[in-house]
Every structure is written in C-alpha cells, then in structure tokens.
Amino acid sequence: MKPKLLYFLLFIFITLAVILGLASYYQWVSLPSEVLTSSRWIVWALAIYVAIQRKSLTVWIVVSMFLGCEIGFSFPKAAIELNVLSNIFLRLIKTIIAPLLFSTLVVGIAAHSNLKQVGRMGLKAILYFEIVTTAALFIGLAAINFTKAGVGAHIEVAQSQEQRAEKLLSQKETHNVILDIFPENIAKSIGEGQVLQVVVFSIMFAIALAMLSDEKKKPMLQFAESLSEVMFKFTHIVMYFAPLAVMGALAYSIASFGFDVLKNLALLVATLYGALLVFILGILVPIGFIIKLNFKKFLNAISEPVAVAFSTATSESALPLAMENLEKMGIPRKVVSFVLPTGYSFNLDGSTLYLSLASVFVAQMAGVEMTLGEQIKMVFILMLTSKGVAGVRGATFLILVATVADMGIDPHKAFVVLGVDAIMDMARTGTNVLGNCLATVVVAKWEGEYTD
C-alpha cells in the first residue's frame, strides 16, 4: 500500500473514532460499546502497520504511547502489571549513565587538555541556565494569574493522594545544595543516580589525567574511548525496548489514575500545558533564531529523546540517546558530555515553571491573596531551591510543599495536585529534556565548536 494512501486511511479512521467517541460521550447518539471499541482498534492496527512500514523508533514510540492509553483504559487490571516493562527499561538506562558520562567527559577533556575551555563552558552554561529558568518561573506565574485555576476551587484530597504524599514526605532529608554537588563516594553517587556528582568526579579525574605525560595518559584515554563506544552500542540495544517501556508506562498511568481525575483539575493541567507551550514558542524558539539554529536538524535529533522522556516522565531515560543524537548532529563530545548532564541539575525549565504555577494555584485554592511583591519574592526563592535536586525522588513535590508552607498555607492543600501529577510530569519532563538539548547547542555555538 502506498504511504500517502495509508496515511489518508489512518487520518480518516482517527477522525471517525474521535467523532464516534465524542458523540457517545455527550449522548448525541446511542452507540453500542462494541462499535466504539472496534473503531479504536482499527486505528491502532493501522498505526502499528504504519510503524512497521516506517521502521522509525520515534514512530514506534508515538504509536506505543497511544496504544498504552488504550490498554490502560480497556484492560485496567492487566495494565497495572505492565509497569514492570518501564521499570526494566529505566533500570537498564541507569546502568548506562555513569560509565557513559565518565568515559565521554574523560575523552572530551583529557584528550584536548584545554582546561580553560572547561571553565569557560561552565560559566557560560550556568549563566544561560539562570536566565532561561528565571524566564520559565515568570511565565508560570503569569499563566496561573491569568487563568486563576485555583480560585473558588474546593477539591477534597483523596485517600490515595494523602498516602502518596506522606510516603514522599517521609523520604525528605535536609539537602545542602552546594555540598550535594560534590561526591563523598563515587560508588554511592552512581548507586543513587546523582548525575551531577558523577559529572564533578569525571571532570576532576579528566583534569588530573590531562596533567600527566602522553605516555602515561594514553592507556587510560584508550580505555575511556573504548568504554564510551561500548556504552553507545549498549544504548542502541536498550532503545529497542523503549516502545514496550513507553506502552507499559502509559498503560499503568491510565489504569491507576484514569481520565476522571482530570474533571476537577482540568484547568490546572491546561494552564501548565499552555504555559509550557508559551515558554517553548516565546523563549526557546527565539533563542534558536538568535543562534541561527537549523530547526529541522535539531528536531530530528531530539524527537526520540523528548518522546521517551515525555512518555516515561523520567529525564534519565532520555540522557544516553540525547547525548548520542546531539553528537551525530555535529556537536563535539566534550561539549555534549559536559553541558547536557549539568543541565539535568541546573536547567529544569519545565519543573521550575511548574513550581511557580502550582505554588500560586495552591494559594488561590486556599483563598490566600498573594500580592505581586510576594509572588516575585517566591520566584526568587524558587530560583535557589529548585537547583541541585536531580536524583531526589519526588523532589518537585517536596519543593512545592516547602514553598507552600513558607507562605503560611497548610501543606496538605498541595496534596490535591498529586491526582494529576503523572499527566503534568510528562509535560514538564519533556520540556526539561528539550531545554537541555537546546542549551547544549547554545554553548557549542558560543564556543565556536558548532556550525551548521
């Protein structure tokens, strides 16, 4: 079958399925459930056929996302068990990150012995991170003040949300943002998934290696270079499992939380997605124009990692693939391996936007009037507290609770957002990965290391 005809048929069936679904939901017509179910499965069959024909990982991931939603909706009991697929994938990805970061940073820094450039890249990256994340915070603030999603809302905290919140809060520890940058035990840092600590250790190791004579440096460089190539091949193998992991993650989320949770908090979710879209179009796209970014080439490079991050709601899952794709795009390994992992701690655009938005939402819901000055003060506090939390499970929620408590509001009021946290987490995680990929290109352009 010709591709154009196939896509036309897929479009027709998707349109038909949506119309039938809306007609049934709003009771415009009375349709047997079998008709609705069969129309959806015809769409999935066509989508799978398209994915087989295209032989593209991105297409398979997108198809798996929708298929996962269908399985979670139609077979919730079986879907609950599919979470094991995403957990297997994430475990395999975590085994890649530390050796990949170590080997690429060592080769990138020690092989060139340009230590001044490392410091220069660090300063430029941190400056860029601060400017962009601050813009994200203010966009989140403007969005929630515009929609006033929490004003007049009376939402009861469900027992499941209460239990989940208490579980996250029980893990809360006192974190010193500066101290947590430095590893005390590299094996512990790797085990806990502390990406920034692995980066710091690898940079110091690479600097020490660069100070050695060529004779003593060569064996370690050869080992690091071989290790990095092995880990990239390892990534290729693991990514074949990504569509199944994506399907399992979405099926589990839909089966666990369903679509009903959107009823009370739909405006909050819509506000977040709208604000993230404004941030991408109003901040990231203009930055791309300023640096004369080849958008087509960039989108081809980041589509897969962003899709993986969005569907699994985990930034870590996209890191190895993002590093490899940016390298293929033409950005030197020394820039990619330094800027991208660092951004995972200091450039969480989606998460910082969400924090300012959600904090004011909770205040609105609690009936607390925040002046413009108080909101701006809160933004500057979030500029500091949102840094250095990568690798801490539930860190975004913990920061939200702490921020709400500082405003004199009962922290339990924040528990309601957990009902739609999975849906919002996908959007903010995808934005985090997109923002960090662009940051890597920006720094490479500033350093004169990349032209396209």
RADA-V866874 format. One record per residue. N is the residue number from 1. RES is the residue in three letters. PHI is phi in degrees with one decimal (none if undefined). NEAR is the number of other C-alpha atoms within 8 Angstrom. Layout:
N:RES:PHI:NEAR, N:RES:PHI:NEAR
This chain:
1:MET:none:4, 2:LYS:-66.6:5, 3:PRO:-55.8:6, 4:LYS:-62.6:6, 5:LEU:-65.8:8, 6:LEU:-63.1:11, 7:TYR:-65.8:9, 8:PHE:-64.0:8, 9:LEU:-63.4:8, 10:LEU:-62.6:11, 11:PHE:-61.8:8, 12:ILE:-61.2:8, 13:PHE:-69.2:11, 14:ILE:-63.6:10, 15:THR:-59.3:8, 16:LEU:-63.4:9, 17:ALA:-63.5:12, 18:VAL:-65.2:8, 19:ILE:-62.4:8, 20:LEU:-63.5:9, 21:GLY:-63.3:9, 22:LEU:-65.1:8, 23:ALA:-61.7:10, 24:SER:-72.6:11, 25:TYR:-64.1:7, 26:TYR:-90.2:6, 27:GLN:58.1:7, 28:TRP:-71.8:7, 29:VAL:-137.7:6, 30:SER:-100.8:6, 31:LEU:-120.8:7, 32:PRO:-62.0:6, 33:SER:-60.4:6, 34:GLU:-63.1:6, 35:VAL:-65.0:8, 36:LEU:-65.1:12, 37:THR:-63.8:8, 38:SER:-65.7:8, 39:SER:-64.6:11, 40:ARG:-66.9:10, 41:TRP:-70.8:8, 42:ILE:-64.3:9, 43:VAL:-60.3:12, 44:TRP:-63.8:10, 45:ALA:-62.3:8, 46:LEU:-65.0:10, 47:ALA:-63.7:10, 48:ILE:-64.1:10, 49:TYR:-63.2:8, 50:VAL:-61.3:10, 51:ALA:-62.6:12, 52:ILE:-63.9:7, 53:GLN:-68.0:6, 54:ARG:-74.3:7, 55:LYS:54.9:8, 56:SER:-117.2:7, 57:LEU:-63.3:9, 58:THR:-60.4:9, 59:VAL:-62.7:10, 60:TRP:-61.6:12, 61:ILE:-65.1:14, 62:VAL:-63.2:9, 63:VAL:-62.1:12, 64:SER:-64.5:12, 65:MET:-60.6:13, 66:PHE:-69.9:9, 67:LEU:-65.7:11, 68:GLY:-62.2:14, 69:CYS:-61.9:12, 70:GLU:-64.7:9, 71:ILE:-64.7:11, 72:GLY:-63.2:17, 73:PHE:-79.0:11, 74:SER:-85.9:6, 75:PHE:-130.1:9, 76:PRO:-59.4:14, 77:LYS:-65.6:7, 78:ALA:-71.2:8, 79:ALA:-64.6:14, 80:ILE:-57.0:12, 81:GLU:-78.4:8, 82:LEU:-75.6:12, 83:ASN:-60.5:13, 84:VAL:-61.6:8, 85:LEU:-64.8:11, 86:SER:-68.8:14, 87:ASN:-66.5:9, 88:ILE:-61.3:9, 89:PHE:-60.0:13, 90:LEU:-65.8:10, 91:ARG:-64.1:8, 92:LEU:-64.7:9, 93:ILE:-62.8:13, 94:LYS:-62.9:11, 95:THR:-71.6:8, 96:ILE:-82.9:12, 97:ILE:-57.9:12, 98:ALA:-62.0:11, 99:PRO:-63.1:11, 100:LEU:-67.8:13, 101:LEU:-62.5:13, 102:PHE:-59.3:12, 103:SER:-67.1:12, 104:THR:-69.5:14, 105:LEU:-68.3:16, 106:VAL:-61.7:15, 107:VAL:-66.4:13, 108:GLY:-63.5:12, 109:ILE:-91.8:16, 110:ALA:-70.0:13, 111:ALA:-68.4:9, 112:HIS:-100.8:6, 113:SER:56.8:9, 114:ASN:-99.8:8, 115:LEU:-71.8:8, 116:LYS:-63.7:6, 117:GLN:-65.9:7, 118:VAL:-60.5:9, 119:GLY:-63.5:8, 120:ARG:-65.7:8, 121:MET:-63.1:12, 122:GLY:-62.1:9, 123:LEU:-64.6:8, 124:LYS:-64.9:9, 125:ALA:-64.6:11, 126:ILE:-62.5:9, 127:LEU:-59.8:8, 128:TYR:-62.6:9, 129:PHE:-57.1:12, 130:GLU:-64.7:11, 131:ILE:-64.2:8, 132:VAL:-70.9:11, 133:THR:-67.7:14, 134:THR:-65.1:10, 135:ALA:-60.5:9, 136:ALA:-62.4:13, 137:LEU:-61.1:16, 138:PHE:-71.6:11, 139:ILE:-67.0:12, 140:GLY:-61.2:15, 141:LEU:-63.7:13, 142:ALA:-64.3:8, 143:ALA:-64.8:13, 144:ILE:-73.1:13, 145:ASN:-72.1:8, 146:PHE:-76.9:6, 147:THR:-83.4:8, 148:LYS:48.7:9, 149:ALA:-61.7:11, 150:GLY:-93.9:11, 151:VAL:-66.6:9, 152:GLY:77.9:7, 153:ALA:-78.4:7, 154:HIS:-124.4:5, 155:ILE:-114.2:6, 156:GLU:-80.7:5, 157:VAL:-78.6:9, 158:ALA:-71.5:7, 159:GLN:-61.6:6, 160:SER:-64.3:6, 161:GLN:-68.6:12, 162:GLU:-60.4:10, 163:GLN:-65.3:8, 164:ARG:-65.5:9, 165:ALA:-63.5:10, 166:GLU:-64.0:8, 167:LYS:-64.8:8, 168:LEU:-67.2:11, 169:LEU:-67.5:8, 170:SER:-67.5:6, 171:GLN:-90.2:6, 172:LYS:-65.7:7, 173:GLU:-127.0:4, 174:THR:-83.5:4, 175:HIS:-113.8:5, 176:ASN:-95.6:6, 177:VAL:-55.7:9, 178:ILE:-70.8:7, 179:LEU:-63.6:6, 180:ASP:-70.8:10, 181:ILE:-72.8:10, 182:PHE:-101.5:9, 183:PRO:-78.6:11, 184:GLU:-99.9:6, 185:ASN:-153.1:6, 186:ILE:-63.3:10, 187:ALA:-64.8:6, 188:LYS:-66.0:8, 189:SER:-61.4:14, 190:ILE:-66.4:11, 191:GLY:-63.4:7, 192:GLU:-89.4:7, 193:GLY:69.8:8, 194:GLN:-82.2:11, 195:VAL:-58.3:16, 196:LEU:-63.7:12, 197:GLN:-65.1:13, 198:VAL:-64.8:15, 199:VAL:-63.6:14, 200:VAL:-61.9:11, 201:PHE:-60.2:11, 202:SER:-65.1:12, 203:ILE:-64.6:11, 204:MET:-63.8:8, 205:PHE:-62.3:9, 206:ALA:-65.8:13, 207:ILE:-64.1:12, 208:ALA:-62.1:8, 209:LEU:-65.7:9, 210:ALA:-64.8:12, 211:MET:-80.9:7, 212:LEU:-81.4:8, 213:SER:-70.7:7, 214:ASP:-58.2:6, 215:GLU:-62.7:6, 216:LYS:-82.7:8, 217:LYS:-79.9:11, 218:LYS:-57.2:8, 219:PRO:-60.3:8, 220:MET:-68.4:8, 221:LEU:-63.5:12, 222:GLN:-63.2:8, 223:PHE:-62.2:8, 224:ALA:-63.0:13, 225:GLU:-66.4:11, 226:SER:-64.4:8, 227:LEU:-61.9:11, 228:SER:-63.4:12, 229:GLU:-66.0:8, 230:VAL:-62.2:8, 231:MET:-69.4:11, 232:PHE:-67.6:11, 233:LYS:-65.9:8, 234:PHE:-57.7:9, 235:THR:-59.3:12, 236:HIS:-57.5:8, 237:ILE:-64.6:8, 238:VAL:-64.3:11, 239:MET:-67.2:7, 240:TYR:-63.8:8, 241:PHE:-87.8:9, 242:ALA:-56.4:11, 243:PRO:-58.2:12, 244:LEU:-65.0:10, 245:ALA:-64.9:15, 246:VAL:-62.5:16, 247:MET:-60.8:14, 248:GLY:-63.8:15, 249:ALA:-64.2:15, 250:LEU:-69.2:14, 251:ALA:-61.2:20, 252:TYR:-64.4:15, 253:SER:-63.5:11, 254:ILE:-67.3:13, 255:ALA:-66.6:14, 256:SER:-78.2:8, 257:PHE:-109.9:10, 258:GLY:67.0:9, 259:PHE:-93.0:7, 260:ASP:-65.1:6, 261:VAL:-63.6:10, 262:LEU:-73.3:9, 263:LYS:-58.0:7, 264:ASN:-81.9:7, 265:LEU:-117.1:10, 266:ALA:-60.9:8, 267:LEU:-67.6:9, 268:LEU:-64.1:10, 269:VAL:-62.1:12, 270:ALA:-62.8:8, 271:THR:-63.5:12, 272:LEU:-63.7:13, 273:TYR:-61.8:10, 274:GLY:-64.4:9, 275:ALA:-64.9:12, 276:LEU:-65.0:13, 277:LEU:-65.2:8, 278:VAL:-62.1:10, 279:PHE:-61.5:11, 280:ILE:-65.1:10, 281:LEU:-75.9:9, 282:GLY:-92.6:8, 283:ILE:-118.7:11, 284:LEU:-69.6:11, 285:VAL:-63.4:9, 286:PRO:-58.7:9, 287:ILE:-61.4:8, 288:GLY:-59.6:11, 289:PHE:-66.6:8, 290:ILE:-61.7:7, 291:ILE:-89.0:8, 292:LYS:58.1:6, 293:LEU:-72.9:9, 294:ASN:-80.3:7, 295:PHE:-61.1:7, 296:LYS:-62.1:6, 297:LYS:-65.2:8, 298:PHE:-66.2:10, 299:LEU:-64.7:8, 300:ASN:-62.7:8, 301:ALA:-74.7:12, 302:ILE:-100.3:13, 303:SER:-59.0:9, 304:GLU:-67.2:12, 305:PRO:-61.0:13, 306:VAL:-67.1:13, 307:ALA:-64.2:12, 308:VAL:-65.6:14, 309:ALA:-62.6:17, 310:PHE:-61.8:14, 311:SER:-76.1:11, 312:THR:-94.3:13, 313:ALA:57.0:13, 314:THR:-137.1:10, 315:SER:-65.0:12, 316:GLU:-56.3:10, 317:SER:-62.3:14, 318:ALA:-97.6:13, 319:LEU:-61.4:11, 320:PRO:-60.6:13, 321:LEU:-67.5:10, 322:ALA:-63.1:12, 323:MET:-61.4:11, 324:GLU:-65.6:9, 325:ASN:-67.3:10, 326:LEU:-68.2:13, 327:GLU:-63.4:11, 328:LYS:-62.8:8, 329:MET:-69.4:9, 330:GLY:118.8:7, 331:ILE:-83.6:13, 332:PRO:-58.9:10, 333:ARG:-59.2:10, 334:LYS:-65.4:11, 335:VAL:-78.8:13, 336:VAL:-60.1:13, 337:SER:-70.4:13, 338:PHE:-94.3:10, 339:VAL:-75.0:15, 340:LEU:-61.0:13, 341:PRO:-66.0:13, 342:THR:-62.9:12, 343:GLY:-63.4:12, 344:TYR:-65.1:14, 345:SER:-108.0:13, 346:PHE:-113.0:11, 347:ASN:-131.8:14, 348:LEU:-91.3:13, 349:ASP:-57.9:13, 350:GLY:-64.0:14, 351:SER:-68.9:11, 352:THR:-69.0:14, 353:LEU:-61.1:17, 354:TYR:-60.7:12, 355:LEU:-63.0:14, 356:SER:-67.5:15, 357:LEU:-66.3:14, 358:ALA:-67.6:10, 359:SER:-63.2:11, 360:VAL:-70.4:13, 361:PHE:-57.8:14, 362:VAL:-64.2:12, 363:ALA:-62.9:14, 364:GLN:-62.3:14, 365:MET:-66.1:13, 366:ALA:-83.4:8, 367:GLY:78.3:8, 368:VAL:-94.5:8, 369:GLU:-84.0:6, 370:MET:-105.1:8, 371:THR:-72.4:6, 372:LEU:-60.4:6, 373:GLY:-61.9:6, 374:GLU:-66.3:8, 375:GLN:-68.4:11, 376:ILE:-66.7:8, 377:LYS:-60.4:8, 378:MET:-61.8:10, 379:VAL:-62.2:12, 380:PHE:-68.7:8, 381:ILE:-67.7:8, 382:LEU:-65.4:12, 383:MET:-58.1:13, 384:LEU:-90.6:7, 385:THR:-71.0:8, 386:SER:-83.0:10, 387:LYS:-93.5:10, 388:GLY:69.7:11, 389:VAL:-107.7:9, 390:ALA:-62.0:11, 391:GLY:89.3:8, 392:VAL:-93.6:6, 393:ARG:-63.2:5, 394:GLY:69.7:7, 395:ALA:-60.9:9, 396:THR:-61.7:9, 397:PHE:-67.4:7, 398:LEU:-62.9:11, 399:ILE:-66.1:11, 400:LEU:-59.3:12, 401:VAL:-61.8:10, 402:ALA:-63.8:9, 403:THR:-65.0:11, 404:VAL:-62.0:15, 405:ALA:-63.9:10, 406:ASP:-64.0:7, 407:MET:-83.7:6, 408:GLY:81.3:6, 409:ILE:-105.2:11, 410:ASP:-58.8:8, 411:PRO:-58.5:10, 412:HIS:-62.6:6, 413:LYS:-63.3:11, 414:ALA:-75.9:12, 415:PHE:-63.9:11, 416:VAL:-63.2:12, 417:VAL:-68.5:9, 418:LEU:-65.0:11, 419:GLY:-61.8:9, 420:VAL:-119.2:12, 421:ASP:-62.1:8, 422:ALA:-61.9:10, 423:ILE:-69.4:8, 424:MET:-73.6:11, 425:ASP:-63.5:10, 426:MET:-61.2:14, 427:ALA:-67.4:13, 428:ARG:-70.5:14, 429:THR:-69.1:15, 430:GLY:-59.8:15, 431:THR:-67.3:13, 432:ASN:-56.6:15, 433:VAL:-66.6:13, 434:LEU:-58.5:10, 435:GLY:-62.7:12, 436:ASN:-73.3:14, 437:CYS:-64.5:12, 438:LEU:-66.1:10, 439:ALA:-59.2:14, 440:THR:-63.2:12, 441:VAL:-65.8:10, 442:VAL:-59.7:9, 443:VAL:-64.5:13, 444:ALA:-61.8:13, 445:LYS:-66.2:11, 446:TRP:-59.7:7, 447:GLU:-83.0:8, 448:GLY:69.3:7, 449:GLU:-95.3:9, 450:TYR:-144.7:11, 451:THR:-135.3:5, 452:ASP:-134.8:4
